[in-house]
Amino acid sequence: MTGLGERLDAVRRETSASGVTVVVDLHGKLVDLSFTREALDLRPTELAGIVRRLTDEAADAALAEGMAVLADVVPANLHAF
């Protein structure tokens, strides 16, 4: 069994749309970004908006995953805090 720190460090979430794929870590930090030809044909402001939206979505999912990891080790009576 891996430790809590290792489990949290391993949290990564990926989202894709319109030829853009982003991967973020538990903190919402962008750790990978890729584009297909479809994305490269977008206007710069549109592409930036997609990257921002996908990063936010992935960050929300990563945080939820991190909270689930913590819920496995935090006693139930402390979940309300």
C-alpha angles and dihedrals in degrees: 000000000000122000126256093256093052092048092051092045089054094057110119129159128193131199131178139191138149093009095309124115123187130184122194135183128231091283093053091253113152107243100168135020128179136175134200124207088267091063094045090058092061124099111261094247091049092048091049091051092051092049091049093048094047091047090053092048093048091046091054090050092047091051091050090051091049091050089052090052090052092046088061091062106028115087113251093242090063097051092093093066 
